Amino acid sequence: MSQTPEPVSVIILEKKYQFACDPEQRTDLVEAARHLDECMSEIRETGRLMSLERIALQAALNFSADLLKLQRNETQRQEKIDSRIRLLADQIDDALKD
């Protein structure tokens, strides 16, 4: 059962934002905001003049690329596991036939 959402304040690029979230999600929200702040700060520190919108967009693109890479790696890992399971099942079948 979900609890009543509570306000949570986070700071991103030295600006305070407030979000509502369930109490059990508070830690994840704060951690995600801290990670986003670090990424956006790194982008801003590259020295190029960028608007907040462009910094946020670059951070979103970076996160999206990371997510796609993780999904591809997970798919490849799952395919290897499935292949190994099929191989072991075939070996068991062959052993039982003998």
Sequence and secondary structure as in RCSB ss.txt:
>XXXX:A:sequence
MSQTPEPVSVIILEKKYQFACDPEQRTDLVEAARHLDECMSEIRETGRLMSLERIALQAALNFSADLLKLQRNET
QRQEKIDSRIRLLADQIDDALKD
>XXXX:A:secstr
     EEEEEEETTEEEEEEE GGGHHHHHHHHHHHHHHHHHHHTTS    HHHHHHHHHHHHHHHHHHHHHHHH
HHHHHHHHHHHHHHHHHHHHHH 
